[in-house]
Amino acid sequence: MHPVERSIRDRIAREGPLTLAAVMEQALAGRHGYYRDNDPLGPEGDFITAPEVSQMFGELIGLWCVDTWQRLGSPTAFHLVEIGPGRGTLMADALRAARVAPDFLAAKQVNLIEINDTLKYKQGEKLREHAPQWLPSLSDVPPGPMILIANELFDALPIHQLEMTAQGWRERVIGLEGDALKFGLAAPSPALGLLRRAHAHAEPGAIAEVSPASIALVDGIARRLVQENGAALIIDYGPAESGLGDSFQALKSHRYHAPLEELGTADLTAHVDFGALIMAARQAGALVFGPTTQGDFLRALGIELRADMLAKRSDLATTEVLRRQVHRLIAPEQMGRLFKVIGLAGPTLEIDVLGGLAGL
């Protein structure tokens, strides 16, 4: 049995059933947690993110960063921050594309927020020439303008699940039934206060998901942008508006996995509630742009033109690879529709930061 699952079982024996949020937090980010000890990315891992699909994704994000920096007035010093930077692929591709703006590269300080020592080493190898600094949390980013990237981060933050019953909302909790981990119901926790208008008319059996961790993080990002100026780009999968449904799942070796089995060995995720993120960011005083789909966002940045340019210098086999990559990133039946993009900005940046590359 994985040490994470043993620890969770021991905790249930001591404390009683745990919320889903508590189990996710311990399984993913606790001692020996999935995101602490593993490199889950790539064909040999459990899932592939957009930067690993194609270098074009990171390159276009890099050009978006340059364009946004120009819209901010081209500050002579700013923090380029990525939370959950994986292997450093997105940041490396972004900074390579940013060579079109040497002043941008001279002004940036790369800050990476990462908990995984294995991935820190790989990030350091890819980004050595840019002298990245690793920070424990967003609150540790020094004062100054900030451009922040969060790609496939919020889907891994813990969620609470609430189920509507004849007696009202109840929290779904995880306990032991014999030797198996099972879901049960308990009195609602303070997470009940995060339910939204979309949850008001739920029928018995309906499930609502709320994420205090996600709300707290987007609140912190938005307040930082308001206080210090800057912009943030959040890309993840989930519906554009809040709704009902059970989206909690596990992935292992690129296949769906029973989420309460072999805890600590599989990725646990849930769809991002973009409606909740948008409301929290606005309440903190930030401007919000979007949501838009990943497909529309990448088209606005010129991914198809970029692929055509690369194809003109490539052989037929490489051209076909480029075509497949673009299709995976923007096609509605692939990542193009399920993945959404929102932009956040301080109150001085009134130009839509998702509207393409105006200055390049």
BABAGU-642601 format. One record per residue (C-alpha): residue in one letter; x, z, y; residue number from 0. Coordinates in nm, 2 decimals, always signed. Example, Ala and Ser with C-alpha at 12.3 -4.5 7.8 and 13.67 -1.06 7.14 Angstrom:
<site martor="A" east="+1.23" up="+0.78" north="-0.45" rotor="0"/>
<site martor="S" east="+1.37" up="+0.71" north="-0.11" rotor="1"/>
//
This chain:
<site martor="M" east="+0.00" up="+0.00" north="+0.00" rotor="0"/>
<site martor="H" east="+0.13" up="-0.09" north="+0.35" rotor="1"/>
<site martor="P" east="+0.24" up="+0.21" north="+0.55" rotor="2"/>
<site martor="V" east="-0.02" up="+0.12" north="+0.82" rotor="3"/>
<site martor="E" east="-0.31" up="+0.13" north="+0.58" rotor="4"/>
<site martor="R" east="-0.18" up="+0.46" north="+0.42" rotor="5"/>
<site martor="S" east="-0.16" up="+0.61" north="+0.77" rotor="6"/>
<site martor="I" east="-0.51" up="+0.50" north="+0.86" rotor="7"/>
<site martor="R" east="-0.65" up="+0.64" north="+0.54" rotor="8"/>
<site martor="D" east="-0.48" up="+0.97" north="+0.59" rotor="9"/>
<site martor="R" east="-0.62" up="+0.98" north="+0.95" rotor="10"/>
<site martor="I" east="-0.97" up="+0.92" north="+0.82" rotor="11"/>
<site martor="A" east="-0.93" up="+1.19" north="+0.57" rotor="12"/>
<site martor="R" east="-0.83" up="+1.43" north="+0.85" rotor="13"/>
<site martor="E" east="-1.06" up="+1.32" north="+1.13" rotor="14"/>
<site martor="G" east="-1.35" up="+1.14" north="+0.97" rotor="15"/>
<site martor="P" east="-1.46" up="+0.78" north="+1.03" rotor="16"/>
<site martor="L" east="-1.27" up="+0.59" north="+1.30" rotor="17"/>
<site martor="T" east="-1.39" up="+0.34" north="+1.55" rotor="18"/>
<site martor="L" east="-1.30" up="-0.02" north="+1.50" rotor="19"/>
<site martor="A" east="-1.09" up="+0.00" north="+1.82" rotor="20"/>
<site martor="A" east="-0.89" up="+0.29" north="+1.68" rotor="21"/>
<site martor="V" east="-0.82" up="+0.10" north="+1.36" rotor="22"/>
<site martor="M" east="-0.72" up="-0.22" north="+1.54" rotor="23"/>
<site martor="E" east="-0.49" up="-0.03" north="+1.77" rotor="24"/>
<site martor="Q" east="-0.31" up="+0.15" north="+1.49" rotor="25"/>
<site martor="A" east="-0.30" up="-0.16" north="+1.26" rotor="26"/>
<site martor="L" east="-0.17" up="-0.39" north="+1.52" rotor="27"/>
<site martor="A" east="+0.04" up="-0.19" north="+1.77" rotor="28"/>
<site martor="G" east="+0.10" up="+0.15" north="+1.60" rotor="29"/>
<site martor="R" east="+0.41" up="+0.25" north="+1.40" rotor="30"/>
<site martor="H" east="+0.49" up="-0.03" north="+1.15" rotor="31"/>
<site martor="G" east="+0.19" up="-0.22" north="+1.30" rotor="32"/>
<site martor="Y" east="+0.14" up="-0.59" north="+1.25" rotor="33"/>
<site martor="Y" east="+0.27" up="-0.68" north="+1.60" rotor="34"/>
<site martor="R" east="+0.55" up="-0.43" north="+1.58" rotor="35"/>
<site martor="D" east="+0.74" up="-0.56" north="+1.28" rotor="36"/>
<site martor="N" east="+0.64" up="-0.92" north="+1.21" rotor="37"/>
<site martor="D" east="+0.70" up="-1.27" north="+1.34" rotor="38"/>
<site martor="P" east="+0.35" up="-1.40" north="+1.27" rotor="39"/>
<site martor="L" east="+0.39" up="-1.74" north="+1.43" rotor="40"/>
<site martor="G" east="+0.45" up="-2.09" north="+1.28" rotor="41"/>
<site martor="P" east="+0.38" up="-2.26" north="+0.96" rotor="42"/>
<site martor="E" east="+0.55" up="-1.99" north="+0.76" rotor="43"/>
<site martor="G" east="+0.35" up="-1.72" north="+0.94" rotor="44"/>
<site martor="D" east="-0.02" up="-1.64" north="+0.98" rotor="45"/>
<site martor="F" east="-0.12" up="-1.86" north="+1.28" rotor="46"/>
<site martor="I" east="+0.00" up="-2.12" north="+1.53" rotor="47"/>
<site martor="T" east="-0.05" up="-2.09" north="+1.90" rotor="48"/>
<site martor="A" east="-0.07" up="-2.38" north="+2.15" rotor="49"/>
<site martor="P" east="+0.29" up="-2.35" north="+2.26" rotor="50"/>
<site martor="E" east="+0.40" up="-2.40" north="+1.89" rotor="51"/>
<site martor="V" east="+0.17" up="-2.70" north="+1.86" rotor="52"/>
<site martor="S" east="+0.34" up="-2.90" north="+2.13" rotor="53"/>
<site martor="Q" east="+0.61" up="-2.86" north="+2.40" rotor="54"/>
<site martor="M" east="+0.37" up="-3.04" north="+2.63" rotor="55"/>
<site martor="F" east="+0.15" up="-2.72" north="+2.65" rotor="56"/>
<site martor="G" east="+0.43" up="-2.51" north="+2.79" rotor="57"/>
<site martor="E" east="+0.56" up="-2.79" north="+3.01" rotor="58"/>
<site martor="L" east="+0.22" up="-2.83" north="+3.18" rotor="59"/>
<site martor="I" east="+0.20" up="-2.45" north="+3.22" rotor="60"/>
<site martor="G" east="+0.54" up="-2.46" north="+3.39" rotor="61"/>
<site martor="L" east="+0.42" up="-2.73" north="+3.63" rotor="62"/>
<site martor="W" east="+0.11" up="-2.52" north="+3.70" rotor="63"/>
<site martor="C" east="+0.34" up="-2.22" north="+3.78" rotor="64"/>
<site martor="V" east="+0.54" up="-2.44" north="+4.03" rotor="65"/>
<site martor="D" east="+0.23" up="-2.57" north="+4.19" rotor="66"/>
<site martor="T" east="+0.08" up="-2.22" north="+4.22" rotor="67"/>
<site martor="W" east="+0.41" up="-2.09" north="+4.37" rotor="68"/>
<site martor="Q" east="+0.39" up="-2.36" north="+4.63" rotor="69"/>
<site martor="R" east="+0.03" up="-2.26" north="+4.71" rotor="70"/>
<site martor="L" east="+0.15" up="-1.91" north="+4.75" rotor="71"/>
<site martor="G" east="+0.38" up="-2.02" north="+5.02" rotor="72"/>
<site martor="S" east="+0.70" up="-2.07" north="+4.80" rotor="73"/>
<site martor="P" east="+0.81" up="-1.70" north="+4.82" rotor="74"/>
<site martor="T" east="+1.19" up="-1.67" north="+4.80" rotor="75"/>
<site martor="A" east="+1.16" up="-1.40" north="+4.53" rotor="76"/>
<site martor="F" east="+0.87" up="-1.35" north="+4.28" rotor="77"/>
<site martor="H" east="+0.81" up="-1.22" north="+3.93" rotor="78"/>
<site martor="L" east="+0.72" up="-1.47" north="+3.66" rotor="79"/>
<site martor="V" east="+0.55" up="-1.25" north="+3.39" rotor="80"/>
<site martor="E" east="+0.43" up="-1.33" north="+3.04" rotor="81"/>
<site martor="I" east="+0.25" up="-1.07" north="+2.84" rotor="82"/>
<site martor="G" east="+0.29" up="-1.13" north="+2.46" rotor="83"/>
<site martor="P" east="+0.54" up="-1.41" north="+2.49" rotor="84"/>
<site martor="G" east="+0.57" up="-1.48" north="+2.12" rotor="85"/>
<site martor="R" east="+0.90" up="-1.65" north="+2.04" rotor="86"/>
<site martor="G" east="+0.95" up="-1.74" north="+2.40" rotor="87"/>
<site martor="T" east="+0.85" up="-2.10" north="+2.33" rotor="88"/>
<site martor="L" east="+0.59" up="-2.13" north="+2.61" rotor="89"/>
<site martor="M" east="+0.83" up="-1.97" north="+2.87" rotor="90"/>
<site martor="A" east="+1.12" up="-2.19" north="+2.76" rotor="91"/>
<site martor="D" east="+0.92" up="-2.51" north="+2.79" rotor="92"/>
<site martor="A" east="+0.77" up="-2.40" north="+3.12" rotor="93"/>
<site martor="L" east="+1.11" up="-2.33" north="+3.28" rotor="94"/>
<site martor="R" east="+1.25" up="-2.66" north="+3.15" rotor="95"/>
<site martor="A" east="+0.96" up="-2.85" north="+3.32" rotor="96"/>
<site martor="A" east="+1.02" up="-2.63" north="+3.63" rotor="97"/>
<site martor="R" east="+1.36" up="-2.80" north="+3.69" rotor="98"/>
<site martor="V" east="+1.17" up="-3.04" north="+3.92" rotor="99"/>
<site martor="A" east="+1.17" up="-2.74" north="+4.17" rotor="100"/>
<site martor="P" east="+1.51" up="-2.58" north="+4.18" rotor="101"/>
<site martor="D" east="+1.40" up="-2.34" north="+4.46" rotor="102"/>
<site martor="F" east="+1.13" up="-2.21" north="+4.22" rotor="103"/>
<site martor="L" east="+1.39" up="-2.14" north="+3.95" rotor="104"/>
<site martor="A" east="+1.61" up="-1.97" north="+4.20" rotor="105"/>
<site martor="A" east="+1.33" up="-1.75" north="+4.32" rotor="106"/>
<site martor="K" east="+1.19" up="-1.64" north="+3.99" rotor="107"/>
<site martor="Q" east="+1.26" up="-1.33" north="+3.79" rotor="108"/>
<site martor="V" east="+1.14" up="-1.36" north="+3.43" rotor="109"/>
<site martor="N" east="+0.97" up="-1.05" north="+3.31" rotor="110"/>
<site martor="L" east="+0.85" up="-1.03" north="+2.95" rotor="111"/>
<site martor="I" east="+0.61" up="-0.76" north="+2.82" rotor="112"/>
<site martor="E" east="+0.67" up="-0.74" north="+2.45" rotor="113"/>
<site martor="I" east="+0.66" up="-0.46" north="+2.18" rotor="114"/>
<site martor="N" east="+0.82" up="-0.65" north="+1.89" rotor="115"/>
<site martor="D" east="+1.20" up="-0.62" north="+1.86" rotor="116"/>
<site martor="T" east="+1.22" up="-0.92" north="+1.63" rotor="117"/>
<site martor="L" east="+1.05" up="-1.14" north="+1.89" rotor="118"/>
<site martor="K" east="+1.25" up="-0.99" north="+2.17" rotor="119"/>
<site martor="Y" east="+1.56" up="-1.12" north="+2.00" rotor="120"/>
<site martor="K" east="+1.42" up="-1.47" north="+1.96" rotor="121"/>
<site martor="Q" east="+1.29" up="-1.47" north="+2.32" rotor="122"/>
<site martor="G" east="+1.64" up="-1.37" north="+2.44" rotor="123"/>
<site martor="E" east="+1.80" up="-1.65" north="+2.25" rotor="124"/>
<site martor="K" east="+1.57" up="-1.91" north="+2.40" rotor="125"/>
<site martor="L" east="+1.57" up="-1.77" north="+2.75" rotor="126"/>
<site martor="R" east="+1.93" up="-1.65" north="+2.79" rotor="127"/>
<site martor="E" east="+2.01" up="-1.87" north="+3.09" rotor="128"/>
<site martor="H" east="+1.72" up="-1.73" north="+3.28" rotor="129"/>
<site martor="A" east="+1.82" up="-1.36" north="+3.23" rotor="130"/>
<site martor="P" east="+1.48" up="-1.23" north="+3.12" rotor="131"/>
<site martor="Q" east="+1.40" up="-0.86" north="+3.16" rotor="132"/>
<site martor="W" east="+1.18" up="-0.68" north="+2.91" rotor="133"/>
<site martor="L" east="+0.93" up="-0.43" north="+3.04" rotor="134"/>
<site martor="P" east="+0.70" up="-0.19" north="+2.85" rotor="135"/>
<site martor="S" east="+0.38" up="-0.27" north="+3.05" rotor="136"/>
<site martor="L" east="+0.24" up="-0.45" north="+3.35" rotor="137"/>
<site martor="S" east="+0.27" up="-0.13" north="+3.56" rotor="138"/>
<site martor="D" east="+0.65" up="-0.16" north="+3.52" rotor="139"/>
<site martor="V" east="+0.67" up="-0.49" north="+3.70" rotor="140"/>
<site martor="P" east="+0.85" up="-0.42" north="+4.03" rotor="141"/>
<site martor="P" east="+0.67" up="-0.48" north="+4.36" rotor="142"/>
<site martor="G" east="+0.64" up="-0.84" north="+4.49" rotor="143"/>
<site martor="P" east="+0.44" up="-1.16" north="+4.44" rotor="144"/>
<site martor="M" east="+0.36" up="-1.23" north="+4.07" rotor="145"/>
<site martor="I" east="+0.26" up="-1.53" north="+3.86" rotor="146"/>
<site martor="L" east="+0.14" up="-1.41" north="+3.53" rotor="147"/>
<site martor="I" east="+0.07" up="-1.59" north="+3.20" rotor="148"/>
<site martor="A" east="-0.14" up="-1.45" north="+2.91" rotor="149"/>
<site martor="N" east="-0.19" up="-1.69" north="+2.63" rotor="150"/>
<site martor="E" east="-0.37" up="-1.57" north="+2.32" rotor="151"/>
<site martor="L" east="-0.33" up="-1.21" north="+2.42" rotor="152"/>
<site martor="F" east="-0.68" up="-1.07" north="+2.48" rotor="153"/>
<site martor="D" east="-0.81" up="-1.17" north="+2.14" rotor="154"/>
<site martor="A" east="-0.57" up="-0.92" north="+1.98" rotor="155"/>
<site martor="L" east="-0.68" up="-0.62" north="+2.20" rotor="156"/>
<site martor="P" east="-0.89" up="-0.36" north="+2.03" rotor="157"/>
<site martor="I" east="-1.27" up="-0.39" north="+2.04" rotor="158"/>
<site martor="H" east="-1.56" up="-0.15" north="+1.98" rotor="159"/>
<site martor="Q" east="-1.86" up="-0.29" north="+1.78" rotor="160"/>
<site martor="L" east="-2.21" up="-0.15" north="+1.85" rotor="161"/>
<site martor="E" east="-2.51" up="-0.23" north="+1.62" rotor="162"/>
<site martor="M" east="-2.87" up="-0.22" north="+1.73" rotor="163"/>
<site martor="T" east="-3.09" up="-0.01" north="+1.51" rotor="164"/>
<site martor="A" east="-3.45" up="+0.12" north="+1.52" rotor="165"/>
<site martor="Q" east="-3.30" up="+0.42" north="+1.69" rotor="166"/>
<site martor="G" east="-3.10" up="+0.22" north="+1.95" rotor="167"/>
<site martor="W" east="-2.74" up="+0.13" north="+1.97" rotor="168"/>
<site martor="R" east="-2.50" up="+0.29" north="+1.72" rotor="169"/>
<site martor="E" east="-2.12" up="+0.25" north="+1.69" rotor="170"/>
<site martor="R" east="-1.98" up="+0.08" north="+1.39" rotor="171"/>
<site martor="V" east="-1.71" up="+0.30" north="+1.24" rotor="172"/>
<site martor="I" east="-1.47" up="+0.27" north="+0.94" rotor="173"/>
<site martor="G" east="-1.46" up="+0.53" north="+0.67" rotor="174"/>
<site martor="L" east="-1.38" up="+0.57" north="+0.31" rotor="175"/>
<site martor="E" east="-1.63" up="+0.51" north="+0.03" rotor="176"/>
<site martor="G" east="-1.46" up="+0.60" north="-0.29" rotor="177"/>
<site martor="D" east="-1.13" up="+0.42" north="-0.26" rotor="178"/>
<site martor="A" east="-1.25" up="+0.14" north="-0.03" rotor="179"/>
<site martor="L" east="-1.25" up="+0.12" north="+0.35" rotor="180"/>
<site martor="K" east="-1.61" up="+0.05" north="+0.46" rotor="181"/>
<site martor="F" east="-1.81" up="+0.01" north="+0.78" rotor="182"/>
<site martor="G" east="-2.07" up="+0.27" north="+0.87" rotor="183"/>
<site martor="L" east="-2.27" up="+0.38" north="+1.17" rotor="184"/>
<site martor="A" east="-2.22" up="+0.67" north="+1.40" rotor="185"/>
<site martor="A" east="-2.35" up="+0.80" north="+1.74" rotor="186"/>
<site martor="P" east="-2.26" up="+0.56" north="+2.02" rotor="187"/>
<site martor="S" east="-1.93" up="+0.63" north="+2.20" rotor="188"/>
<site martor="P" east="-1.86" up="+0.59" north="+2.58" rotor="189"/>
<site martor="A" east="-1.81" up="+0.22" north="+2.49" rotor="190"/>
<site martor="L" east="-2.19" up="+0.20" north="+2.52" rotor="191"/>
<site martor="G" east="-2.14" up="+0.20" north="+2.90" rotor="192"/>
<site martor="L" east="-1.97" up="-0.14" north="+2.88" rotor="193"/>
<site martor="L" east="-2.28" up="-0.32" north="+2.74" rotor="194"/>
<site martor="R" east="-2.40" up="-0.60" north="+2.97" rotor="195"/>
<site martor="R" east="-2.72" up="-0.77" north="+3.06" rotor="196"/>
<site martor="A" east="-2.68" up="-1.02" north="+2.78" rotor="197"/>
<site martor="H" east="-2.71" up="-0.73" north="+2.53" rotor="198"/>
<site martor="A" east="-3.03" up="-0.58" north="+2.68" rotor="199"/>
<site martor="H" east="-3.28" up="-0.76" north="+2.45" rotor="200"/>
<site martor="A" east="-3.09" up="-0.72" north="+2.12" rotor="201"/>
<site martor="E" east="-3.30" up="-0.71" north="+1.80" rotor="202"/>
<site martor="P" east="-3.22" up="-0.46" north="+1.52" rotor="203"/>
<site martor="G" east="-2.91" up="-0.58" north="+1.33" rotor="204"/>
<site martor="A" east="-2.76" up="-0.74" north="+1.63" rotor="205"/>
<site martor="I" east="-2.39" up="-0.66" north="+1.70" rotor="206"/>
<site martor="A" east="-2.23" up="-0.63" north="+2.05" rotor="207"/>
<site martor="E" east="-1.85" up="-0.62" north="+2.10" rotor="208"/>
<site martor="V" east="-1.69" up="-0.45" north="+2.40" rotor="209"/>
<site martor="S" east="-1.32" up="-0.40" north="+2.48" rotor="210"/>
<site martor="P" east="-1.22" up="-0.12" north="+2.71" rotor="211"/>
<site martor="A" east="-0.86" up="-0.22" north="+2.66" rotor="212"/>
<site martor="S" east="-0.93" up="-0.57" north="+2.78" rotor="213"/>
<site martor="I" east="-1.12" up="-0.45" north="+3.08" rotor="214"/>
<site martor="A" east="-0.84" up="-0.21" north="+3.17" rotor="215"/>
<site martor="L" east="-0.57" up="-0.48" north="+3.14" rotor="216"/>
<site martor="V" east="-0.76" up="-0.74" north="+3.35" rotor="217"/>
<site martor="D" east="-0.84" up="-0.47" north="+3.61" rotor="218"/>
<site martor="G" east="-0.46" up="-0.39" north="+3.63" rotor="219"/>
<site martor="I" east="-0.37" up="-0.76" north="+3.67" rotor="220"/>
<site martor="A" east="-0.64" up="-0.82" north="+3.93" rotor="221"/>
<site martor="R" east="-0.54" up="-0.51" north="+4.14" rotor="222"/>
<site martor="R" east="-0.18" up="-0.61" north="+4.13" rotor="223"/>
<site martor="L" east="-0.26" up="-0.96" north="+4.26" rotor="224"/>
<site martor="V" east="-0.47" up="-0.81" north="+4.54" rotor="225"/>
<site martor="Q" east="-0.20" up="-0.57" north="+4.64" rotor="226"/>
<site martor="E" east="+0.11" up="-0.78" north="+4.60" rotor="227"/>
<site martor="N" east="-0.03" up="-1.14" north="+4.61" rotor="228"/>
<site martor="G" east="+0.00" up="-1.39" north="+4.33" rotor="229"/>
<site martor="A" east="-0.20" up="-1.56" north="+4.05" rotor="230"/>
<site martor="A" east="-0.26" up="-1.52" north="+3.68" rotor="231"/>
<site martor="L" east="-0.35" up="-1.77" north="+3.41" rotor="232"/>
<site martor="I" east="-0.55" up="-1.63" north="+3.10" rotor="233"/>
<site martor="I" east="-0.60" up="-1.86" north="+2.80" rotor="234"/>
<site martor="D" east="-0.78" up="-1.75" north="+2.49" rotor="235"/>
<site martor="Y" east="-1.07" up="-1.82" north="+2.26" rotor="236"/>
<site martor="G" east="-1.43" up="-1.70" north="+2.30" rotor="237"/>
<site martor="P" east="-1.75" up="-1.78" north="+2.47" rotor="238"/>
<site martor="A" east="-1.77" up="-1.85" north="+2.85" rotor="239"/>
<site martor="E" east="-2.05" up="-1.59" north="+2.89" rotor="240"/>
<site martor="S" east="-2.11" up="-1.25" north="+2.73" rotor="241"/>
<site martor="G" east="-2.34" up="-1.25" north="+2.42" rotor="242"/>
<site martor="L" east="-2.41" up="-1.10" north="+2.08" rotor="243"/>
<site martor="G" east="-2.24" up="-1.15" north="+1.75" rotor="244"/>
<site martor="D" east="-1.97" up="-1.02" north="+1.51" rotor="245"/>
<site martor="S" east="-1.65" up="-1.21" north="+1.58" rotor="246"/>
<site martor="F" east="-1.41" up="-0.96" north="+1.42" rotor="247"/>
<site martor="Q" east="-1.18" up="-1.14" north="+1.17" rotor="248"/>
<site martor="A" east="-0.84" up="-1.13" north="+1.00" rotor="249"/>
<site martor="L" east="-0.60" up="-1.42" north="+0.95" rotor="250"/>
<site martor="K" east="-0.32" up="-1.42" north="+0.69" rotor="251"/>
<site martor="S" east="-0.12" up="-1.73" north="+0.59" rotor="252"/>
<site martor="H" east="-0.35" up="-1.95" north="+0.81" rotor="253"/>
<site martor="R" east="-0.65" up="-1.84" north="+0.61" rotor="254"/>
<site martor="Y" east="-0.94" up="-1.60" north="+0.68" rotor="255"/>
<site martor="H" east="-0.87" up="-1.27" north="+0.52" rotor="256"/>
<site martor="A" east="-1.10" up="-0.97" north="+0.44" rotor="257"/>
<site martor="P" east="-1.04" up="-0.77" north="+0.76" rotor="258"/>
<site martor="L" east="-1.03" up="-0.42" north="+0.60" rotor="259"/>
<site martor="E" east="-0.80" up="-0.52" north="+0.32" rotor="260"/>
<site martor="E" east="-0.42" up="-0.48" north="+0.33" rotor="261"/>
<site martor="L" east="-0.43" up="-0.34" north="+0.69" rotor="262"/>
<site martor="G" east="-0.10" up="-0.40" north="+0.86" rotor="263"/>
<site martor="T" east="-0.03" up="-0.73" north="+0.68" rotor="264"/>
<site martor="A" east="-0.28" up="-0.96" north="+0.86" rotor="265"/>
<site martor="D" east="-0.37" up="-1.05" north="+1.22" rotor="266"/>
<site martor="L" east="-0.69" up="-0.88" north="+1.34" rotor="267"/>
<site martor="T" east="-0.87" up="-1.06" north="+1.62" rotor="268"/>
<site martor="A" east="-1.20" up="-1.10" north="+1.80" rotor="269"/>
<site martor="H" east="-1.34" up="-1.35" north="+2.05" rotor="270"/>
<site martor="V" east="-1.27" up="-1.27" north="+2.41" rotor="271"/>
<site martor="D" east="-1.57" up="-1.18" north="+2.63" rotor="272"/>
<site martor="F" east="-1.47" up="-1.39" north="+2.93" rotor="273"/>
<site martor="G" east="-1.79" up="-1.28" north="+3.12" rotor="274"/>
<site martor="A" east="-1.67" up="-0.92" north="+3.10" rotor="275"/>
<site martor="L" east="-1.31" up="-1.01" north="+3.21" rotor="276"/>
<site martor="I" east="-1.45" up="-1.21" north="+3.51" rotor="277"/>
<site martor="M" east="-1.67" up="-0.93" north="+3.63" rotor="278"/>
<site martor="A" east="-1.39" up="-0.67" north="+3.60" rotor="279"/>
<site martor="A" east="-1.15" up="-0.90" north="+3.79" rotor="280"/>
<site martor="R" east="-1.40" up="-0.96" north="+4.07" rotor="281"/>
<site martor="Q" east="-1.48" up="-0.59" north="+4.09" rotor="282"/>
<site martor="A" east="-1.11" up="-0.53" north="+4.15" rotor="283"/>
<site martor="G" east="-1.11" up="-0.77" north="+4.44" rotor="284"/>
<site martor="A" east="-0.95" up="-1.07" north="+4.28" rotor="285"/>
<site martor="L" east="-1.06" up="-1.43" north="+4.32" rotor="286"/>
<site martor="V" east="-1.17" up="-1.58" north="+3.99" rotor="287"/>
<site martor="F" east="-1.16" up="-1.95" north="+3.90" rotor="288"/>
<site martor="G" east="-1.33" up="-2.08" north="+3.59" rotor="289"/>
<site martor="P" east="-1.39" up="-2.04" north="+3.31" rotor="290"/>
<site martor="T" east="-1.31" up="-2.39" north="+3.20" rotor="291"/>
<site martor="T" east="-1.23" up="-2.52" north="+2.86" rotor="292"/>
<site martor="Q" east="-0.87" up="-2.57" north="+2.75" rotor="293"/>
<site martor="G" east="-0.94" up="-2.93" north="+2.69" rotor="294"/>
<site martor="D" east="-1.06" up="-2.99" north="+3.05" rotor="295"/>
<site martor="F" east="-0.78" up="-2.77" north="+3.19" rotor="296"/>
<site martor="L" east="-0.50" up="-2.96" north="+3.01" rotor="297"/>
<site martor="R" east="-0.66" up="-3.30" north="+3.11" rotor="298"/>
<site martor="A" east="-0.66" up="-3.19" north="+3.47" rotor="299"/>
<site martor="L" east="-0.29" up="-3.11" north="+3.44" rotor="300"/>
<site martor="G" east="-0.23" up="-3.45" north="+3.30" rotor="301"/>
<site martor="I" east="-0.16" up="-3.40" north="+2.93" rotor="302"/>
<site martor="E" east="-0.27" up="-3.74" north="+2.83" rotor="303"/>
<site martor="L" east="-0.05" up="-3.91" north="+3.10" rotor="304"/>
<site martor="R" east="+0.24" up="-3.69" north="+2.98" rotor="305"/>
<site martor="A" east="+0.19" up="-3.79" north="+2.62" rotor="306"/>
<site martor="D" east="+0.18" up="-4.16" north="+2.72" rotor="307"/>
<site martor="M" east="+0.51" up="-4.12" north="+2.92" rotor="308"/>
<site martor="L" east="+0.68" up="-3.96" north="+2.61" rotor="309"/>
<site martor="A" east="+0.54" up="-4.23" north="+2.38" rotor="310"/>
<site martor="K" east="+0.70" up="-4.51" north="+2.58" rotor="311"/>
<site martor="R" east="+1.04" up="-4.36" north="+2.50" rotor="312"/>
<site martor="S" east="+0.95" up="-4.29" north="+2.13" rotor="313"/>
<site martor="D" east="+0.93" up="-4.46" north="+1.80" rotor="314"/>
<site martor="L" east="+0.59" up="-4.52" north="+1.62" rotor="315"/>
<site martor="A" east="+0.63" up="-4.20" north="+1.41" rotor="316"/>
<site martor="T" east="+0.69" up="-3.98" north="+1.71" rotor="317"/>
<site martor="T" east="+0.41" up="-4.15" north="+1.90" rotor="318"/>
<site martor="E" east="+0.17" up="-4.06" north="+1.62" rotor="319"/>
<site martor="V" east="+0.29" up="-3.70" north="+1.63" rotor="320"/>
<site martor="L" east="+0.22" up="-3.68" north="+2.00" rotor="321"/>
<site martor="R" east="-0.13" up="-3.82" north="+1.95" rotor="322"/>
<site martor="R" east="-0.20" up="-3.55" north="+1.69" rotor="323"/>
<site martor="Q" east="-0.07" up="-3.28" north="+1.91" rotor="324"/>
<site martor="V" east="-0.28" up="-3.38" north="+2.20" rotor="325"/>
<site martor="H" east="-0.59" up="-3.41" north="+1.98" rotor="326"/>
<site martor="R" east="-0.53" up="-3.06" north="+1.85" rotor="327"/>
<site martor="L" east="-0.50" up="-2.91" north="+2.20" rotor="328"/>
<site martor="I" east="-0.79" up="-3.08" north="+2.37" rotor="329"/>
<site martor="A" east="-1.04" up="-3.22" north="+2.12" rotor="330"/>
<site martor="P" east="-1.37" up="-3.03" north="+2.12" rotor="331"/>
<site martor="E" east="-1.36" up="-2.98" north="+1.74" rotor="332"/>
<site martor="Q" east="-1.00" up="-2.84" north="+1.76" rotor="333"/>
<site martor="M" east="-0.88" up="-2.61" north="+2.04" rotor="334"/>
<site martor="G" east="-1.03" up="-2.79" north="+2.33" rotor="335"/>
<site martor="R" east="-1.37" up="-2.63" north="+2.35" rotor="336"/>
<site martor="L" east="-1.34" up="-2.28" north="+2.19" rotor="337"/>
<site martor="F" east="-1.04" up="-2.19" north="+2.40" rotor="338"/>
<site martor="K" east="-1.12" up="-2.11" north="+2.76" rotor="339"/>
<site martor="V" east="-0.91" up="-2.07" north="+3.07" rotor="340"/>
<site martor="I" east="-0.96" up="-1.85" north="+3.38" rotor="341"/>
<site martor="G" east="-0.74" up="-1.82" north="+3.68" rotor="342"/>
<site martor="L" east="-0.71" up="-1.50" north="+3.89" rotor="343"/>
<site martor="A" east="-0.56" up="-1.48" north="+4.24" rotor="344"/>
<site martor="G" east="-0.52" up="-1.25" north="+4.53" rotor="345"/>
<site martor="P" east="-0.77" up="-1.30" north="+4.82" rotor="346"/>
<site martor="T" east="-0.53" up="-1.52" north="+5.02" rotor="347"/>
<site martor="L" east="-0.51" up="-1.80" north="+4.76" rotor="348"/>
<site martor="E" east="-0.85" up="-1.96" north="+4.81" rotor="349"/>
<site martor="I" east="-0.76" up="-2.30" north="+4.66" rotor="350"/>
<site martor="D" east="-0.88" up="-2.34" north="+4.30" rotor="351"/>
<site martor="V" east="-0.58" up="-2.27" north="+4.08" rotor="352"/>
<site martor="L" east="-0.74" up="-2.46" north="+3.79" rotor="353"/>
<site martor="G" east="-0.79" up="-2.78" north="+3.98" rotor="354"/>
<site martor="G" east="-0.49" up="-2.98" north="+3.87" rotor="355"/>
<site martor="L" east="-0.14" up="-3.01" north="+4.02" rotor="356"/>
<site martor="A" east="-0.20" up="-3.07" north="+4.39" rotor="357"/>
<site martor="G" east="+0.16" up="-3.04" north="+4.51" rotor="358"/>
<site martor="L" east="+0.35" up="-3.23" north="+4.23" rotor="359"/>
//
